[in-house]
Amino acid sequence: MLNLPSLPQLTSTITTPHSLLLKLPLHMKASMIEVMPKLLRPSLRLLPYKAQKAVLLPALSSVFREALDDGDFDFLQGKWLKISIIDLALTWWLSFDKDKLIMASSQDNISEDVSFSATGDDLLLIAGRKQDPDTLFFQRRLKIEGDTELGLEVKNLIDAIDIEQLPSTAHSLVDYCANFLQTTHDELSNN
């Protein structure tokens, strides 16, 4: 008779890419975090505006579905929010019109009413609920400029983000990346 390990014994011996990354030495994880924006920046800059819009608007509409349905974006009607991901050199302009989010490109010469800027890491930490916008704002890692009242309303919406509204694959990716970033940052600050 063949003696096979039970399923729990078998699965505990399988190493996932997730567990491999966590087992990397701290200096390698820190290097990965430092290098990733440099690797992504050139390819993301080549991504046409229409492709960015085709991904970003549905994702935001999914995450903010309840807020959109409740009219929580009415304050953005006729106003423009500029979002800049500094280390990736990405900038988007968002507004609200006819019960939906709309997006403009840099070629539309939009004059924003309020702007939010941060690194991709910090925005990922916010999305993954590892950092709150207030903490990053007071640490000067999240910059909010322009109409203060409008900025506060946008910040409150960011606080209300429910990443579980994303498709499970996207939710898992955001959660994993945010955990990896936060764990690495914590380890670096403890050394």
NORKACOR-V351643 format. One record per residue. N is the residue number from 0. SS is DSSP state (H for helix, E for strand, L for the rest). PHI is phi in whole degrees, 0 to 359 (* if undefined). D_CENTER is the distance of its C-alpha to the mean C-alpha in Angstrom with 1 decimal. Layout:
n = [N & N]
ss = [SS & SS]
phi = [PHI & PHI]
d_center = [D_CENTER & D_CENTER]
//
This chain:
n = [0 & 1 & 2 & 3 & 4 & 5 & 6 & 7 & 8 & 9 & 10 & 11 & 12 & 13 & 14 & 15 & 16 & 17 & 18 & 19 & 20 & 21 & 22 & 23 & 24 & 25 & 26 & 27 & 28 & 29 & 30 & 31 & 32 & 33 & 34 & 35 & 36 & 37 & 38 & 39 & 40 & 41 & 42 & 43 & 44 & 45 & 46 & 47 & 48 & 49 & 50 & 51 & 52 & 53 & 54 & 55 & 56 & 57 & 58 & 59 & 60 & 61 & 62 & 63 & 64 & 65 & 66 & 67 & 68 & 69 & 70 & 71 & 72 & 73 & 74 & 75 & 76 & 77 & 78 & 79 & 80 & 81 & 82 & 83 & 84 & 85 & 86 & 87 & 88 & 89 & 90 & 91 & 92 & 93 & 94 & 95 & 96 & 97 & 98 & 99 & 100 & 101 & 102 & 103 & 104 & 105 & 106 & 107 & 108 & 109 & 110 & 111 & 112 & 113 & 114 & 115 & 116 & 117 & 118 & 119 & 120 & 121 & 122 & 123 & 124 & 125 & 126 & 127 & 128 & 129 & 130 & 131 & 132 & 133 & 134 & 135 & 136 & 137 & 138 & 139 & 140 & 141 & 142 & 143 & 144 & 145 & 146 & 147 & 148 & 149 & 150 & 151 & 152 & 153 & 154 & 155 & 156 & 157 & 158 & 159 & 160 & 161 & 162 & 163 & 164 & 165 & 166 & 167 & 168 & 169 & 170 & 171 & 172 & 173 & 174 & 175 & 176 & 177 & 178 & 179 & 180 & 181 & 182 & 183 & 184 & 185 & 186 & 187 & 188 & 189 & 190]
ss = [L & L & L & L & L & L & H & H & H & H & H & H & H & L & L & L & H & H & H & H & H & H & H & L & L & H & H & H & H & H & H & H & H & H & H & H & H & H & H & H & H & H & H & H & H & H & L & L & H & H & H & H & H & H & H & H & H & H & H & H & H & H & H & L & H & H & H & H & H & L & L & L & L & H & H & H & E & L & L & L & E & E & E & E & E & H & H & H & L & E & E & E & E & E & E & E & E & L & L & E & E & E & E & E & L & H & H & H & L & L & L & L & L & E & E & E & E & E & L & H & H & H & H & H & H & H & H & L & L & L & L & L & H & H & H & H & H & H & L & L & L & L & E & E & E & E & L & H & H & H & H & H & H & H & H & H & H & H & H & L & L & L & H & H & H & L & L & H & H & H & H & H & H & H & H & H & H & H & H & H & H & H & H & H & H & H & H & H & H & H & L]
phi = [* & 280 & 259 & 262 & 292 & 290 & 303 & 300 & 293 & 294 & 290 & 287 & 268 & 279 & 262 & 268 & 303 & 300 & 290 & 296 & 297 & 293 & 274 & 297 & 298 & 304 & 297 & 289 & 296 & 296 & 297 & 300 & 295 & 289 & 278 & 307 & 299 & 293 & 283 & 283 & 307 & 298 & 288 & 291 & 292 & 277 & 291 & 300 & 306 & 299 & 290 & 300 & 296 & 296 & 267 & 291 & 298 & 297 & 296 & 295 & 296 & 290 & 297 & 258 & 309 & 296 & 296 & 294 & 296 & 277 & 80 & 290 & 261 & 303 & 298 & 267 & 300 & 75 & 240 & 236 & 251 & 258 & 243 & 239 & 258 & 304 & 287 & 257 & 55 & 249 & 221 & 228 & 245 & 238 & 212 & 227 & 207 & 52 & 64 & 211 & 285 & 232 & 224 & 237 & 261 & 297 & 287 & 280 & 50 & 282 & 260 & 285 & 270 & 211 & 228 & 240 & 219 & 195 & 281 & 299 & 301 & 293 & 293 & 293 & 296 & 294 & 298 & 274 & 63 & 264 & 222 & 257 & 302 & 299 & 300 & 294 & 297 & 289 & 272 & 63 & 264 & 242 & 257 & 237 & 230 & 109 & 299 & 299 & 296 & 296 & 299 & 294 & 296 & 295 & 301 & 296 & 293 & 298 & 301 & 269 & 303 & 242 & 293 & 291 & 284 & 288 & 305 & 304 & 295 & 294 & 301 & 297 & 295 & 299 & 298 & 298 & 296 & 296 & 297 & 300 & 299 & 296 & 298 & 294 & 299 & 297 & 297 & 295 & 287 & 274 & 263]
d_center = [52.8 & 49.3 & 47.4 & 43.6 & 41.0 & 39.5 & 36.0 & 34.5 & 36.2 & 35.1 & 31.4 & 31.3 & 32.6 & 30.0 & 27.3 & 23.8 & 21.5 & 19.2 & 22.2 & 23.3 & 20.1 & 20.6 & 24.2 & 23.7 & 25.3 & 23.1 & 23.9 & 22.6 & 19.2 & 19.0 & 20.1 & 17.5 & 14.7 & 16.7 & 17.6 & 14.4 & 13.3 & 17.0 & 17.2 & 14.3 & 15.2 & 18.6 & 17.7 & 14.7 & 17.1 & 19.6 & 17.6 & 19.4 & 18.1 & 19.4 & 17.3 & 14.1 & 15.3 & 16.4 & 13.0 & 10.8 & 13.5 & 14.3 & 10.8 & 10.6 & 14.2 & 13.8 & 11.4 & 13.6 & 16.8 & 18.7 & 18.0 & 19.0 & 22.1 & 23.0 & 22.9 & 20.4 & 19.2 & 22.9 & 22.4 & 20.4 & 23.4 & 24.8 & 22.2 & 19.5 & 16.1 & 15.0 & 11.4 & 11.6 & 9.6 & 12.7 & 13.0 & 12.2 & 14.4 & 12.5 & 13.4 & 13.4 & 15.8 & 15.4 & 18.3 & 20.0 & 23.3 & 25.6 & 23.4 & 20.3 & 17.4 & 18.5 & 17.1 & 19.2 & 19.3 & 20.5 & 23.9 & 24.3 & 24.8 & 23.0 & 23.6 & 20.7 & 21.6 & 18.7 & 15.9 & 12.8 & 12.0 & 10.3 & 9.6 & 6.7 & 7.7 & 7.8 & 4.5 & 3.6 & 6.9 & 6.7 & 4.8 & 7.3 & 9.9 & 11.1 & 11.4 & 12.2 & 12.0 & 15.8 & 16.0 & 13.8 & 15.7 & 19.0 & 18.2 & 17.6 & 14.1 & 12.7 & 15.3 & 16.3 & 19.4 & 21.7 & 22.8 & 22.4 & 22.9 & 20.5 & 17.8 & 18.7 & 18.4 & 14.9 & 13.9 & 15.7 & 13.9 & 10.5 & 12.6 & 13.7 & 10.5 & 11.9 & 9.6 & 13.1 & 13.6 & 11.7 & 14.3 & 15.1 & 14.3 & 10.6 & 10.6 & 12.5 & 10.4 & 7.1 & 9.9 & 11.9 & 9.6 & 8.7 & 12.5 & 13.6 & 12.0 & 13.4 & 16.6 & 17.2 & 16.6 & 19.0 & 21.5 & 21.6 & 22.3 & 25.0 & 26.8]
//
